[in-house]
């Protein structure tokens, strides 16, 4: 059993929850052998990140109980699973960099990325199952269902790469599966572990799901309109790769005549100047009002999330930290 070295802290502020997560991660033992299998796992988890999923789980639990440190194994299990998916995504995409550092398959090799990634999945389950026996069936059911859905979302995403007829509703379902269900899972497991009423468990799941949709659409938006200095990478990656995003799908839906022909030419082009293509497609988005559409859709999902939170049966002051965190997520620039 893994134990954190942090002390018990009651009524933790938002910053305190983040500190708990980081301290627990920093103190995780990797004392099994061979070390070469576990070194990439520690490397991946040490790269940092927003820690949104464990944070949401602790905050969900903290709505009802004041000892969120007690569910750190489950919270870190979910973060381990999330990073496992990123490790394998990087391999599938042949990505060179993750969070400013070499990806595992670049720093080591593809076989290491596969095997260490598989071990991360096992570790995620090991950490997740480290909970009271009466909570175990519901926790594992939620986690396993979510893990299957994420694989389904990834498969849809891969299939969309070779399709030119992806509909908006298909894209939304893909990002729901690939991204938002893991945020929803974080909220639900936190609520389950805190003995929340069944109605609240489902409302908190919906909160996480709708926030996840807004979060992914925000990623699409920032890839086009983000500040490269803040975003951490060159903007326009989705445009240059013809990724079927909410923005591209709706641009094709709205474009007519010469505008549609120009967009089609850029999508079909095998050779192009990167900056020129990004600028041209962005100009088409601006002309069609796609940026405003994307912002409106983000706001729609955000408000649906807040509506779900409003119905959760705890005192309003207990929801304050979660409301502030959700608002902060919507204002991010990277």
C-alpha positions as CSV (number, residue, x, y, z in Angstrom):
1,X,0.0,0.0,0.0
2,X,1.3,3.5,-0.9
3,X,1.2,6.1,1.8
4,X,1.8,9.9,1.5
5,X,4.1,11.6,3.9
6,X,1.9,14.7,4.2
7,X,0.1,15.6,7.4
8,X,-3.6,15.6,7.8
9,X,-5.0,19.0,6.9
10,X,-8.7,19.9,7.5
11,X,-10.6,22.6,5.7
12,X,-8.0,22.9,3.0
13,X,-8.0,25.9,0.8
14,X,-7.5,25.5,-3.0
15,X,-3.8,26.0,-2.8
16,X,-3.6,23.4,0.0
17,X,-5.3,20.8,-2.2
18,X,-2.7,21.4,-4.9
19,X,0.1,21.0,-2.4
20,X,-1.4,17.7,-1.2
21,X,-1.4,16.3,-4.7
22,X,2.1,17.4,-5.5
23,X,3.5,16.2,-2.1
24,X,1.8,12.8,-2.5
25,X,3.2,12.4,-6.1
26,X,6.7,13.4,-5.0
27,X,6.7,10.8,-2.2
28,X,5.4,7.9,-4.2
29,X,7.8,4.9,-3.9
30,X,9.0,3.2,-7.0
31,X,11.0,0.5,-5.4
32,X,10.1,-2.5,-7.6
33,X,12.5,-3.8,-10.2
34,X,13.6,-3.4,-12.9
35,X,14.1,0.3,-12.3
36,X,14.3,0.8,-16.1
37,X,10.5,0.0,-16.2
38,X,9.5,2.5,-13.5
39,X,12.0,5.4,-14.3
40,X,9.9,6.5,-17.3
41,X,6.7,6.4,-15.2
42,X,8.3,8.7,-12.6
43,X,9.6,10.9,-15.3
44,X,6.1,11.3,-16.8
45,X,4.5,12.1,-13.5
46,X,7.2,14.5,-12.6
47,X,6.7,16.6,-15.8
48,X,3.9,18.5,-14.0
49,X,0.7,19.5,-15.6
50,X,-2.5,21.2,-14.5
51,X,-3.5,18.3,-12.2
52,X,-7.1,19.1,-13.0
53,X,-8.5,15.6,-12.5
54,X,-7.1,14.9,-9.0
55,X,-8.0,18.4,-8.0
56,X,-11.6,18.0,-9.1
57,X,-11.8,14.7,-7.2
58,X,-10.6,16.2,-4.0
59,X,-12.8,19.2,-4.4
60,X,-15.9,17.0,-5.0
61,X,-15.1,15.0,-1.9
62,X,-14.4,18.2,0.1
63,X,-18.0,19.3,-0.5
64,X,-19.1,16.7,2.0
65,X,-16.1,15.8,4.1
66,X,-13.1,17.6,5.5
67,X,-10.4,15.0,5.1
68,X,-9.6,15.0,1.3
69,X,-6.2,13.6,2.0
70,X,-7.9,10.3,2.7
71,X,-8.7,9.8,-1.0
72,X,-5.3,10.7,-2.4
73,X,-4.7,7.2,-3.7
74,X,-7.8,7.4,-5.9
75,X,-7.0,10.9,-7.0
76,X,-3.4,10.0,-8.0
77,X,-4.7,6.8,-9.6
78,X,-6.8,8.9,-11.9
79,X,-3.8,11.2,-12.6
80,X,-1.7,8.2,-13.3
81,X,-4.3,6.9,-15.8
82,X,-4.5,10.3,-17.5
83,X,-0.7,10.4,-18.0
84,X,-0.7,6.9,-19.3
85,X,-3.1,8.0,-22.0
86,X,-0.8,10.9,-22.8
87,X,2.2,8.7,-23.0
88,X,0.5,6.4,-25.5
89,X,-1.0,9.3,-27.4
90,X,2.5,10.8,-27.8
91,X,3.7,7.5,-29.2
92,X,0.8,7.2,-31.6
93,X,1.3,10.8,-32.8
94,X,5.1,10.4,-32.9
95,X,5.2,13.6,-30.8
96,X,8.7,14.9,-29.8
97,X,7.8,17.0,-26.8
98,X,5.4,16.9,-23.9
99,X,5.3,19.9,-21.4
100,X,8.6,21.2,-22.8
101,X,10.5,17.9,-22.4
102,X,11.2,14.9,-24.6
103,X,8.4,12.4,-24.8
104,X,9.1,8.9,-23.4
105,X,9.5,7.2,-26.8
106,X,12.0,9.9,-27.8
107,X,14.0,9.9,-24.5
108,X,14.0,6.0,-24.4
109,X,12.3,4.1,-27.2
110,X,8.9,3.0,-28.5
111,X,9.0,-0.4,-26.7
112,X,9.7,1.3,-23.4
113,X,6.8,3.7,-23.9
114,X,4.5,0.8,-24.6
115,X,5.6,-1.3,-21.6
116,X,5.9,1.6,-19.1
117,X,2.6,2.9,-20.3
118,X,0.9,-0.5,-19.7
119,X,2.4,-0.6,-16.2
120,X,1.0,2.9,-15.5
121,X,-2.4,1.5,-16.4
122,X,-1.9,-1.3,-13.9
123,X,-0.6,1.2,-11.2
124,X,-3.7,3.3,-11.8
125,X,-6.0,0.4,-11.0
126,X,-3.8,-0.5,-8.0
127,X,-4.1,3.0,-6.6
128,X,-7.8,3.2,-7.4
129,X,-8.7,0.0,-5.6
130,X,-7.0,1.2,-2.4
131,X,-10.3,2.3,-0.9
132,X,-12.8,1.0,1.6
133,X,-14.5,-2.3,0.6
134,X,-18.0,-0.8,0.6
135,X,-16.9,1.8,-2.0
136,X,-14.8,-0.5,-4.2
137,X,-17.6,-1.8,-6.6
138,X,-18.9,1.7,-7.4
139,X,-15.5,3.2,-7.7
140,X,-14.1,0.5,-10.0
141,X,-17.3,0.5,-12.1
142,X,-17.0,4.2,-12.7
143,X,-13.3,4.1,-13.4
144,X,-13.5,1.0,-15.7
145,X,-16.5,2.4,-17.7
146,X,-14.6,5.7,-18.1
147,X,-11.4,3.9,-19.3
148,X,-13.4,2.1,-22.0
149,X,-15.1,5.3,-23.1
150,X,-11.7,7.1,-23.4
151,X,-10.5,4.3,-25.7
152,X,-13.6,4.6,-27.8
153,X,-13.1,8.4,-28.1
154,X,-9.5,7.9,-29.2
155,X,-10.7,5.5,-31.9
156,X,-13.3,7.9,-33.1
157,X,-10.6,10.6,-33.2
158,X,-8.3,8.4,-35.3
159,X,-11.2,7.5,-37.7
160,X,-12.1,11.2,-38.1
161,X,-8.6,11.9,-39.6
162,X,-9.6,10.1,-42.8
163,X,-13.2,11.4,-43.0
164,X,-14.3,14.6,-44.7
165,X,-17.9,14.3,-43.5
166,X,-17.6,14.5,-39.7
167,X,-20.7,16.2,-38.2
168,X,-20.6,18.6,-35.3
169,X,-22.6,16.2,-33.1
170,X,-20.1,13.4,-33.9
171,X,-17.2,15.6,-32.9
172,X,-18.9,16.6,-29.6
173,X,-19.5,13.0,-28.7
174,X,-15.9,12.2,-29.6
175,X,-14.5,14.8,-27.2
176,X,-17.0,13.9,-24.6
177,X,-15.6,10.3,-24.6
178,X,-12.0,11.2,-25.1
179,X,-11.7,14.2,-22.7
180,X,-14.8,15.1,-20.6
181,X,-15.7,11.7,-19.1
182,X,-12.5,11.7,-17.2
183,X,-13.3,15.0,-15.5
184,X,-16.8,13.6,-14.8
185,X,-15.2,10.4,-13.4
186,X,-13.1,12.5,-11.1
187,X,-16.1,14.3,-9.7
188,X,-18.2,11.1,-9.4
189,X,-15.6,9.1,-7.6
190,X,-14.9,12.0,-5.2
191,X,-18.7,12.1,-4.4
192,X,-18.9,8.4,-4.0
193,X,-16.0,8.3,-1.6
194,X,-17.7,11.1,0.4
195,X,-21.0,9.2,0.7
196,X,-22.8,11.9,-1.3
197,X,-26.5,11.4,-2.0
198,X,-27.1,9.5,-5.3
199,X,-28.7,12.6,-6.9
200,X,-25.6,14.7,-6.1
201,X,-23.3,12.0,-7.5
202,X,-25.0,12.3,-10.8
203,X,-25.2,16.1,-10.7
204,X,-21.5,16.3,-10.0
205,X,-20.8,13.8,-12.9
206,X,-22.7,16.2,-15.2
207,X,-20.8,19.1,-13.9
208,X,-17.5,17.4,-14.7
209,X,-18.8,16.3,-18.1
210,X,-20.0,19.7,-19.2
211,X,-16.8,21.4,-17.9
212,X,-14.8,18.8,-19.9
213,X,-16.6,19.7,-23.1
214,X,-16.0,23.4,-22.5
215,X,-12.4,22.6,-21.6
216,X,-11.7,20.7,-24.9
217,X,-13.4,23.4,-27.0
218,X,-11.2,25.9,-25.3
219,X,-8.2,23.8,-26.4
220,X,-9.4,24.0,-30.0
221,X,-9.9,27.8,-29.7
222,X,-6.5,28.4,-28.1
223,X,-4.7,26.4,-30.8
224,X,-5.9,29.0,-33.3
225,X,-6.2,32.2,-31.2
226,X,-3.9,31.6,-28.3
227,X,-0.7,33.7,-27.6
228,X,2.2,31.4,-28.6
229,X,4.3,32.9,-25.7
230,X,1.6,31.9,-23.2
231,X,0.2,28.8,-25.0
232,X,3.7,27.2,-24.9
233,X,3.8,26.1,-28.5
234,X,3.2,27.4,-32.0
235,X,-0.4,28.1,-32.7
236,X,-2.2,26.5,-35.7
237,X,-1.2,22.9,-35.2
238,X,-4.8,21.7,-35.7
239,X,-5.0,23.8,-38.9
240,X,-1.8,22.5,-40.4
241,X,-2.8,18.9,-39.7
242,X,-6.4,19.4,-40.9
243,X,-7.7,18.1,-37.6
244,X,-11.5,17.8,-37.5
245,X,-12.2,20.3,-34.8
246,X,-15.4,22.1,-33.9
247,X,-14.0,25.1,-35.7
248,X,-13.1,23.4,-39.0
249,X,-16.3,21.4,-39.1
250,X,-18.4,24.5,-38.7
251,X,-16.3,26.5,-41.1
252,X,-17.2,23.9,-43.8
253,X,-20.8,24.0,-42.7
254,X,-21.1,27.8,-43.0
255,X,-18.7,28.5,-45.9
256,X,-20.2,29.1,-49.4
257,X,-18.9,29.9,-52.9
258,X,-15.3,31.1,-53.1
259,X,-14.8,31.0,-49.4
260,X,-15.6,27.3,-49.3
261,X,-13.5,26.6,-52.4
262,X,-10.5,28.4,-50.7
263,X,-10.9,26.4,-47.5
264,X,-11.1,23.2,-49.5
265,X,-7.9,24.1,-51.4
266,X,-6.0,24.7,-48.2
267,X,-7.3,21.4,-46.7
268,X,-6.3,19.5,-49.9
269,X,-2.9,21.1,-50.2
270,X,-0.1,18.6,-49.8
271,X,2.7,21.2,-49.8
272,X,2.2,24.6,-48.2
273,X,3.9,27.3,-46.2
274,X,2.8,26.7,-42.6
275,X,2.4,30.4,-41.6
276,X,0.5,31.1,-44.8
277,X,-1.9,28.3,-44.3
278,X,-2.6,29.2,-40.6
279,X,-3.1,32.8,-41.5
280,X,-5.4,32.0,-44.4
281,X,-7.6,29.5,-42.6
282,X,-7.8,31.7,-39.5
283,X,-8.9,34.6,-41.7
284,X,-11.7,32.3,-43.0
285,X,-12.7,31.5,-39.5
286,X,-12.9,35.2,-38.7
287,X,-14.9,36.0,-41.8
288,X,-17.4,33.3,-40.9
289,X,-17.6,34.1,-37.2
290,X,-16.3,30.7,-36.1
291,X,-14.4,32.3,-33.2
292,X,-17.7,33.7,-31.8
293,X,-19.4,30.4,-32.4
294,X,-16.8,28.5,-30.4
295,X,-16.9,31.0,-27.6
296,X,-20.7,30.7,-27.4
297,X,-20.5,26.9,-27.3
298,X,-17.9,27.0,-24.5
299,X,-20.2,29.4,-22.6
300,X,-23.2,27.1,-23.2
301,X,-21.4,24.1,-21.7
302,X,-20.0,26.1,-18.8
303,X,-23.4,27.3,-17.9
304,X,-24.8,23.8,-18.1
305,X,-22.1,22.7,-15.7
306,X,-22.9,25.6,-13.2
307,X,-26.6,24.7,-13.4
308,X,-25.8,21.2,-12.3
309,X,-23.6,22.5,-9.5
310,X,-26.4,24.8,-8.4
311,X,-28.6,21.8,-7.8
312,X,-26.1,19.9,-5.6
313,X,-27.6,19.7,-2.1
314,X,-24.8,21.3,0.0
315,X,-24.5,24.8,1.5
316,X,-23.6,27.4,-1.0
317,X,-20.4,28.4,0.8
318,X,-19.1,24.9,0.3
319,X,-19.4,25.3,-3.4
320,X,-17.4,28.5,-3.6
321,X,-14.0,26.9,-4.2
322,X,-15.4,24.7,-6.9
323,X,-17.1,27.6,-8.6
324,X,-13.9,29.7,-8.5
325,X,-11.9,26.8,-9.9
326,X,-14.4,26.3,-12.8
327,X,-14.2,30.0,-13.6
328,X,-10.4,29.9,-13.6
329,X,-10.5,26.9,-16.0
330,X,-12.6,29.0,-18.4
331,X,-10.2,31.9,-18.3
332,X,-7.0,29.9,-19.0
333,X,-4.7,30.9,-21.8
334,X,-2.8,27.6,-22.1
